[in-house]
Amino acid sequence: MVLALERRIGKYAVLLAMGTEQEGFSFSLPEQWGTCVGKVGSMDSQKVVAAIETAAKREGIIKSDGYRETHALYHAIMDALSGVTRGQVQLGSLMRTVGLRFAVVRGNPYEELEEGDWIAVALYGTIGAPVRGSEHETIGLGINHI
């Protein structure tokens, strides 16, 4: 089993989450991979999860029916949120809020097709007290097999 350098699913998710149309990141993903990008801001971690899950289903990254793909996405989101929140996936109850750009990437990062699809969720933005100017940058990445 070989993790191909040009198929680093997490790297592409982070680049998509950090990029903007104005910055013009230029890279190409394998043709069969799926991606979606969006934004979410909230003091409620459940709203962050819901926004990412809704976008992934709407864009066809995961199936909207069934459990397995939604479950894999949920764990990737929670790992990414854990990075953003430094291990305590709580926002409003700790008097903090996030403004995040997210990217979801689905594909096979291995050279062997039988390894199947994986899903990566990257979050990049700000976290801090709910007072403008009281935030700092943050980033998180979660990767899970489907």
VEXMI-422078 format. One record per residue: x, y, z of N, C-alpha, C in turn. Coordinates in steps of 0.02 Angstrom, whole numbers. Last residue first. Layout:
+--------+--------+--------+--------+--------+--------+--------+--------+--------+
!    npx !    npy !    npz !   capx !   capy !   capz !    cpx !    cpy !    cpz !
+--------+--------+--------+--------+--------+--------+--------+--------+--------+
!      X !      Y !      Z !      X !      Y !      Z !      X !      Y !      Z !
...
+--------+--------+--------+--------+--------+--------+--------+--------+--------+
***
This chain:
+--------+--------+--------+--------+--------+--------+--------+--------+--------+
!    npx !    npy !    npz !   capx !   capy !   capz !    cpx !    cpy !    cpz !
+--------+--------+--------+--------+--------+--------+--------+--------+--------+
!   -696 !    288 !    209 !   -767 !    275 !    199 !   -776 !    201 !    191 !
!   -581 !    357 !    329 !   -597 !    311 !    274 !   -673 !    303 !    269 !
!   -542 !    528 !    362 !   -572 !    465 !    382 !   -585 !    422 !    320 !
!   -466 !    670 !    430 !   -468 !    623 !    373 !   -494 !    556 !    399 !
!   -465 !    842 !    469 !   -487 !    775 !    487 !   -490 !    732 !    425 !
!   -389 !    987 !    527 !   -394 !    939 !    473 !   -416 !    872 !    501 !
!   -389 !   1164 !    559 !   -400 !   1095 !    580 !   -408 !   1050 !    520 !
!   -336 !   1324 !    618 !   -342 !   1275 !    564 !   -352 !   1206 !    594 !
!   -347 !   1500 !    650 !   -349 !   1431 !    672 !   -356 !   1386 !    611 !
!   -309 !   1668 !    704 !   -315 !   1615 !    654 !   -315 !   1546 !    685 !
!   -411 !   1751 !    829 !   -347 !   1734 !    798 !   -358 !   1678 !    747 !
!   -506 !   1889 !    898 !   -498 !   1823 !    871 !   -427 !   1813 !    843 !
!   -555 !   2012 !    935 !   -531 !   1967 !    988 !   -521 !   1896 !    963 !
!   -613 !   2083 !    835 !   -544 !   2101 !    852 !   -514 !   2056 !    906 !
!   -775 !   2078 !    900 !   -732 !   2089 !    842 !   -663 !   2114 !    864 !
!   -813 !   1955 !   1012 !   -803 !   2027 !   1008 !   -755 !   2038 !    949 !
!   -826 !   1821 !   1066 !   -874 !   1850 !   1019 !   -873 !   1927 !   1019 !
!   -656 !   1762 !   1062 !   -713 !   1789 !   1100 !   -761 !   1822 !   1050 !
!   -615 !   1648 !    926 !   -602 !   1694 !    980 !   -664 !   1714 !   1017 !
!   -549 !   1603 !    768 !   -584 !   1583 !    829 !   -567 !   1634 !    883 !
!   -549 !   1595 !    588 !   -534 !   1628 !    652 !   -576 !   1598 !    708 !
!   -488 !   1477 !    472 !   -521 !   1541 !    485 !   -499 !   1570 !    551 !
!   -520 !   1319 !    403 !   -472 !   1374 !    412 !   -511 !   1438 !    424 !
!   -532 !   1146 !    394 !   -563 !   1208 !    419 !   -509 !   1260 !    429 !
!   -557 !   1003 !    295 !   -511 !   1054 !    319 !   -551 !   1116 !    339 !
!   -583 !    835 !    282 !   -617 !    898 !    298 !   -564 !    945 !    326 !
!   -583 !    696 !    174 !   -544 !    744 !    213 !   -585 !    807 !    222 !
!   -611 !    524 !    151 !   -640 !    592 !    151 !   -598 !    636 !    197 !
!   -579 !    392 !     35 !   -569 !    424 !     99 !   -600 !    493 !     94 !
!   -616 !    242 !    -57 !   -619 !    314 !    -46 !   -608 !    333 !     27 !
!   -501 !    101 !    -83 !   -565 !    136 !    -80 !   -558 !    210 !    -65 !
!   -406 !      4 !    -99 !   -406 !     42 !    -36 !   -469 !     85 !    -29 !
!   -412 !    -44 !   -228 !   -450 !    -80 !   -176 !   -449 !    -46 !   -108 !
!   -323 !     34 !   -302 !   -394 !     49 !   -305 !   -433 !     16 !   -249 !
!   -170 !     93 !   -248 !   -211 !     33 !   -254 !   -285 !     50 !   -250 !
!   -120 !    217 !   -218 !   -111 !    193 !   -286 !   -155 !    132 !   -300 !
!   -227 !    321 !   -116 !   -179 !    267 !   -127 !   -175 !    247 !   -200 !
!   -330 !    408 !    -93 !   -261 !    435 !    -91 !   -207 !    383 !   -105 !
!   -478 !    425 !   -172 !   -433 !    373 !   -150 !   -362 !    400 !   -151 !
!   -593 !    550 !   -107 !   -558 !    514 !   -159 !   -514 !    461 !   -129 !
!   -658 !    708 !    -66 !   -668 !    635 !    -63 !   -632 !    603 !   -122 !
!   -649 !    849 !     34 !   -621 !    815 !    -24 !   -632 !    740 !    -14 !
!   -711 !   1002 !     87 !   -719 !    929 !     93 !   -693 !    899 !     28 !
!   -672 !   1148 !    174 !   -666 !   1110 !    112 !   -674 !   1037 !    129 !
!   -723 !   1306 !    244 !   -713 !   1234 !    247 !   -706 !   1205 !    177 !
!   -688 !   1445 !    342 !   -697 !   1422 !    273 !   -682 !   1348 !    276 !
!   -762 !   1517 !    487 !   -721 !   1468 !    453 !   -738 !   1461 !    379 !
!   -764 !   1589 !    634 !   -780 !   1608 !    565 !   -735 !   1567 !    521 !
!   -825 !   1552 !    797 !   -781 !   1539 !    741 !   -809 !   1569 !    678 !
!   -818 !   1602 !    972 !   -852 !   1595 !    908 !   -802 !   1581 !    853 !
!   -838 !   1577 !   1148 !   -797 !   1588 !   1089 !   -839 !   1572 !   1026 !
!   -886 !   1540 !   1277 !   -884 !   1610 !   1255 !   -834 !   1621 !   1198 !
!   -906 !   1410 !   1299 !   -841 !   1436 !   1322 !   -831 !   1508 !   1300 !
!  -1026 !   1391 !   1238 !  -1023 !   1379 !   1310 !   -957 !   1402 !   1341 !
!   -990 !   1414 !   1102 !  -1028 !   1463 !   1140 !  -1025 !   1454 !   1215 !
!   -897 !   1288 !   1088 !   -889 !   1357 !   1066 !   -925 !   1405 !   1113 !
!   -805 !   1140 !   1096 !   -858 !   1182 !   1124 !   -845 !   1253 !   1102 !
!   -710 !   1031 !   1090 !   -755 !   1048 !   1036 !   -817 !   1083 !   1066 !
!   -556 !   1044 !   1135 !   -620 !   1052 !   1169 !   -671 !   1077 !   1119 !
!   -444 !   1039 !   1049 !   -463 !    980 !   1087 !   -529 !    985 !   1126 !
!   -432 !   1163 !    985 !   -379 !   1138 !   1028 !   -403 !   1083 !   1076 !
!   -521 !   1195 !    888 !   -538 !   1214 !    957 !   -488 !   1189 !   1008 !
!   -464 !   1143 !    771 !   -482 !   1214 !    774 !   -491 !   1237 !    847 !
!   -453 !   1007 !    806 !   -394 !   1047 !    792 !   -407 !   1121 !    798 !
!   -588 !    976 !    817 !   -544 !    967 !    875 !   -479 !   1006 !    866 !
!   -631 !    995 !    687 !   -654 !   1041 !    739 !   -611 !   1036 !    802 !
!   -570 !    882 !    629 !   -550 !    949 !    607 !   -570 !   1001 !    660 !
!   -639 !    780 !    697 !   -566 !    785 !    703 !   -542 !    855 !    683 !
!   -769 !    808 !    653 !   -753 !    814 !    725 !   -678 !    818 !    736 !
!   -757 !    782 !    515 !   -775 !    849 !    539 !   -755 !    858 !    612 !
!   -730 !    645 !    518 !   -680 !    691 !    489 !   -694 !    762 !    512 !
!   -850 !    598 !    575 !   -786 !    590 !    611 !   -731 !    635 !    583 !
!   -941 !    635 !    473 !   -948 !    661 !    541 !   -882 !    656 !    579 !
!   -898 !    555 !    364 !   -892 !    628 !    361 !   -895 !    659 !    430 !
!   -932 !    429 !    415 !   -862 !    444 !    399 !   -851 !    520 !    396 !
!  -1072 !    445 !    424 !  -1033 !    431 !    484 !   -959 !    448 !    473 !
!  -1107 !    461 !    291 !  -1121 !    516 !    338 !  -1079 !    507 !    401 !
!  -1071 !    333 !    245 !  -1036 !    392 !    219 !  -1046 !    453 !    265 !
!  -1160 !    247 !    323 !  -1087 !    239 !    321 !  -1050 !    302 !    299 !
!  -1300 !    269 !    308 !  -1264 !    288 !    369 !  -1189 !    293 !    360 !
!  -1424 !    331 !    191 !  -1375 !    284 !    216 !  -1334 !    313 !    273 !
!  -1433 !    473 !     83 !  -1465 !    418 !    121 !  -1411 !    369 !    142 !
!  -1347 !    557 !     21 !  -1390 !    586 !     73 !  -1429 !    533 !    110 !
!  -1175 !    519 !     -4 !  -1245 !    504 !    -17 !  -1288 !    532 !     39 !
!  -1054 !    650 !    -26 !  -1078 !    590 !      8 !  -1151 !    580 !    -11 !
!  -1047 !    742 !   -129 !   -984 !    714 !   -102 !  -1000 !    650 !    -64 !
!  -1154 !    813 !   -180 !  -1145 !    743 !   -200 !  -1079 !    712 !   -178 !
!  -1185 !    937 !   -135 !  -1137 !    934 !   -190 !  -1122 !    862 !   -212 !
!  -1269 !    905 !    -27 !  -1295 !    945 !    -83 !  -1251 !    940 !   -145 !
!  -1179 !    841 !     60 !  -1235 !    804 !     31 !  -1262 !    840 !    -31 !
!  -1092 !    946 !     90 !  -1065 !    884 !     61 !  -1121 !    842 !     29 !
!  -1180 !   1040 !    147 !  -1144 !   1056 !     85 !  -1119 !    992 !     51 !
!  -1222 !    969 !    262 !  -1270 !    990 !    212 !  -1236 !   1005 !    145 !
!  -1099 !    957 !    331 !  -1136 !    897 !    309 !  -1186 !    914 !    254 !
!  -1071 !   1092 !    356 !  -1025 !   1051 !    316 !  -1060 !    990 !    289 !
!  -1181 !   1129 !    435 !  -1166 !   1165 !    374 !  -1121 !   1124 !    328 !
!  -1173 !   1040 !    545 !  -1231 !   1038 !    500 !  -1216 !   1073 !    434 !
!  -1053 !   1081 !    607 !  -1060 !   1013 !    581 !  -1116 !   1010 !    529 !
!  -1092 !   1211 !    642 !  -1034 !   1201 !    598 !  -1039 !   1132 !    566 !
!  -1195 !   1186 !    728 !  -1210 !   1221 !    666 !  -1152 !   1215 !    617 !
!  -1128 !   1125 !    833 !  -1177 !   1086 !    796 !  -1195 !   1119 !    729 !
!  -1056 !   1229 !    888 !  -1019 !   1180 !    849 !  -1067 !   1136 !    809 !
!  -1098 !   1394 !    890 !  -1127 !   1328 !    903 !  -1092 !   1276 !    859 !
!  -1069 !   1516 !    850 !  -1048 !   1501 !    919 !  -1071 !   1432 !    938 !
!  -1012 !   1530 !    678 !  -1061 !   1514 !    731 !  -1027 !   1512 !    799 !
!  -1000 !   1521 !    505 !   -982 !   1557 !    564 !  -1034 !   1544 !    617 !
!   -938 !   1451 !    356 !   -984 !   1446 !    412 !   -956 !   1487 !    470 !
!   -923 !   1417 !    181 !   -907 !   1457 !    239 !   -960 !   1446 !    293 !
!   -851 !   1294 !     67 !   -903 !   1339 !     92 !   -877 !   1379 !    152 !
!   -828 !   1172 !    -60 !   -800 !   1224 !    -18 !   -856 !   1269 !      5 !
!   -802 !   1004 !   -113 !   -846 !   1061 !   -103 !   -813 !   1108 !    -53 !
!   -758 !    872 !   -228 !   -741 !    925 !   -180 !   -800 !    972 !   -171 !
!   -707 !    708 !   -278 !   -759 !    758 !   -270 !   -737 !    810 !   -218 !
!   -607 !    624 !   -404 !   -617 !    651 !   -337 !   -673 !    702 !   -336 !
!   -581 !    585 !   -533 !   -637 !    553 !   -499 !   -648 !    578 !   -428 !
!   -464 !    659 !   -571 !   -529 !    671 !   -603 !   -589 !    642 !   -564 !
!   -359 !    728 !   -445 !   -379 !    672 !   -487 !   -451 !    679 !   -510 !
!   -341 !    907 !   -459 !   -355 !    847 !   -421 !   -368 !    789 !   -469 !
!   -221 !   1031 !   -488 !   -274 !    989 !   -514 !   -279 !    926 !   -471 !
!   -196 !   1203 !   -447 !   -177 !   1133 !   -442 !   -235 !   1092 !   -469 !
!   -173 !   1360 !   -400 !   -178 !   1322 !   -462 !   -151 !   1251 !   -449 !
!   -255 !   1491 !   -318 !   -217 !   1429 !   -311 !   -227 !   1388 !   -375 !
!   -302 !   1632 !   -320 !   -292 !   1591 !   -380 !   -245 !   1532 !   -370 !
!   -341 !   1735 !   -241 !   -272 !   1711 !   -234 !   -253 !   1663 !   -291 !
!   -475 !   1753 !   -272 !   -428 !   1806 !   -287 !   -355 !   1782 !   -285 !
!   -537 !   1639 !   -220 !   -537 !   1649 !   -292 !   -485 !   1702 !   -312 !
!   -431 !   1570 !    -93 !   -488 !   1611 !   -114 !   -483 !   1619 !   -189 !
!   -379 !   1439 !     20 !   -378 !   1478 !    -42 !   -440 !   1520 !    -52 !
!   -399 !   1358 !    128 !   -361 !   1419 !    138 !   -364 !   1466 !     77 !
!   -469 !   1250 !     75 !   -498 !   1288 !    131 !   -463 !   1355 !    139 !
!   -379 !   1202 !    -22 !   -445 !   1227 !    -42 !   -476 !   1271 !     12 !
!   -272 !   1162 !     60 !   -262 !   1214 !      9 !   -328 !   1244 !    -13 !
!   -337 !   1061 !    135 !   -310 !   1121 !    169 !   -300 !   1178 !    118 !
!   -366 !    969 !     33 !   -420 !    998 !     73 !   -397 !   1062 !    107 !
!   -237 !    936 !    -10 !   -282 !    971 !    -56 !   -341 !   1002 !    -18 !
!   -190 !    872 !    107 !   -155 !    931 !     80 !   -202 !    971 !     34 !
!   -277 !    762 !    115 !   -277 !    814 !    166 !   -245 !    879 !    143 !
!   -240 !    685 !      3 !   -308 !    711 !      8 !   -313 !    768 !     60 !
!   -117 !    669 !   -100 !   -123 !    685 !    -28 !   -190 !    721 !    -17 !
!    -73 !    624 !   -223 !   -142 !    608 !   -203 !   -151 !    620 !   -127 !
!     58 !    636 !   -253 !     12 !    680 !   -290 !    -60 !    668 !   -271 !
!    113 !    533 !   -172 !    126 !    604 !   -158 !     77 !    651 !   -192 !
!     15 !    394 !   -120 !     46 !    431 !   -174 !     54 !    505 !   -157 !
!     46 !    273 !    -13 !     12 !    338 !    -14 !     47 !    382 !    -64 !
!     35 !    105 !    -48 !     77 !    164 !    -56 !     32 !    226 !    -58 !
!     43 !    -59 !      0 !      0 !      0 !      0 !     45 !     62 !      0 !
+--------+--------+--------+--------+--------+--------+--------+--------+--------+
***
